Amino acid sequence: MDGRFNMNSYKKLCTEFYDIDKPSAPEDALAFYLRYAQQANGPILEPMCGSGRFLIPLLKHGFDIDGIDASPYMLDACRNNCRHHRVTSMLYEQFLHELELPRQYNLVIIPAGSFCLITEPGQVQESLRRIHAHMLSGAKFVLEIERIMMQSSNAGLWSGRWVERADGAKIICSGLEHFNVEERISQNIHRYELIRDGELLETEFEEFNIRLYDPVEFHELLDTSGFVGIKVQKPYSLIVSAETAETIVFECSKT
């Protein structure tokens, strides 16, 4: 996930945990976005690019793609991952609602529901407006959103898991969730703990919130922002049918 909303999220331990837990993009999701990249015939932008699990494979396929993210820790991880894979990209540290880049794009993608991390309605609308402004005529915008039906049944319960670093240390992530029904925001407190040889070395807390949408509502947001040809589909099928999907893909264009 990834260009984040309040900077009480995606800090040092979270980024380490994320990179170990999600070292690469799911094959079906990557193939889905590769198809769009192959049709783009021009530069690509990935807002909220995180540590690069989609951006880097696209670079390795030879596509011209830039990335932005609001987390300096995620961008540092992305730069390190780019160096490891011997690829380069223009990476910008920006909030999406403040997007200001030197060029426009033939394709903009936001995979993995990351757009839902923007929870303030004014920032949501401004983010869409700025994306539209950074697109060339005829360009496509493809993103995933989480539907209201995604709200968890674990509200009020602590849960967690851990990953292991190469040096044998473990990072534990535990969380407590509350669903704000009125605003349709899943509000989470995450605690990250770095443990080695039975000793607690570091602790980090984050606020991790996501806005859930009704598809009709999000269609209207895109329409209001100037997008046309708005389509809804189930990931990652390219079939325009998403009635029961918890995560859905929107595809739209700029005239």
C-alpha positions, -999 to +999 in steps of 0.1 A: +000+000+000+013+037-001+012+083-002-002+087+031-027+111+047-013+115+081+024+108+087+017+088+118+019+057+095+045+040+074+074+047+096+107+028+101+095-005+116+063-005+095+084-002+063+107-030+074+077-052+082+060-043+049+090-051+028+095-085+044+058-093+044+051-081+008+084-085-011+067-086-045+034-079-061+009-107-065+013-124-099-023-118-110-022-081-099+011-075-116-001-091-149-032-069-147-012-037-145+013-048-170-014-051-196-023-015-190+013-004-192+018-022-225-011-002-239+000+032-225+025+042-252+040+068-229+051+077-194+034+061-164+029+074-128+024+053-097+012+075-068+016+059-034+043+036-048+056+025-014+087+004-015+082-004-052+067-038-055+047-028-086+070+001-098+102-020-099+088-049-121+074-023-145+108-007-147+124-041-153+100-045-182+114-013-197+085+011-189+091+048-182+075+051-147+077+077-119+066+072-084+055+093-055+049+086-018+044+107+013+065+083+035+102+091+035+109+056+049+090+039+021+108+060-005+142+051+010+132+015+008+121+020-028+154+036-037+173+007-021+152-019-039+157+000-072+195-002-066+193-039-058+174-045-091+196-021-111+168+001-122+162+038-118+131+059-115+122+095-106+108+093-071+090+122-053+081+127-017+047+143-019+012+139-005-012+131-033-034+160-026-003+183-031+008+165-063+030+188-085+053+171-110+072+184-141+054+162-167+021+145-176+014+109-180-003+084-204-013+061-175-017+065-137-021+034-115-028+030-078-029-007-070-037-025-038-064-002-024-038+024-014-060+053-024-084+044+005-056+056+029-067+091+021-095+096+045-103+134+046-130+141+019-114+174+008-080+157+003-097+128-016-113+152-041-082+173-045-061+142-050-084+131-079-083+166-094-045+167-093-042+133-109-065+144-137-044+175-142-012+154-146-027+132-173-023+136-210-054+137-232-066+101-237-047+088-207-061+062-184-064+061-146-067+027-129-071+022-092-085-002-066-108+008-038-122-011-008-160-014-005-180-008+027-185-045+029-148-049+037-153-037+073-138-062+097-155-083+124-124-079+146-133-044+158-122-040+195-100-071+195-062-071+195-047-093+168-012-096+152+015-115+135+053-114+130+079-116+103+116-125+106+145-104+094+176-119+077+195-114+110+170-135+129+153-106+147+115-106+146+092-077+140+058-082+156+028-062+143-003-061+165-033-040+160-066-028+175-094-018+151-125+005+154-149+011+126-164+046+125-198+039+110-208+075+104-176+084+084-171+048+071-135+048+082-117+018+096-095+033+123-066+012+134-038+015+160-008-007+151+021-015+174+054-027+159+080-043+182+115-054+172+127-084+192+161-102+191+173-129+214+143-123+237+151-086+241+128-058+230+150-034+209+125-009+195+088-001+196+067+020+171+031+029+170+011+041+140-024+052+132-036+033+101-070+044+087-088+036+055-119+050+040-144+025+026-166+034-003-199+026-020-191+021-057-218+046-068-203+072-045-168+067-059-181+068-094-196+102-087-162+114-072-145+105-104-172+121-126-170+153-106-132+153-110-136+153-148-129+117-156-149+100-184-154+064-196-157+052-160-158+014-157-160-009-127-146-044-126-135-072-103-098-075-098-080-087-118-103-102-144-109-074-170-146-084-166-170-056-159-187-073-130-180-065-094-213-069-075-199-092-048-162-082-048-149-066-016-122-048-036-130-033-070-111-017-098-121+016-114-108+024-149-114+059-163-099+083-188-092+120-195-107+134-226 
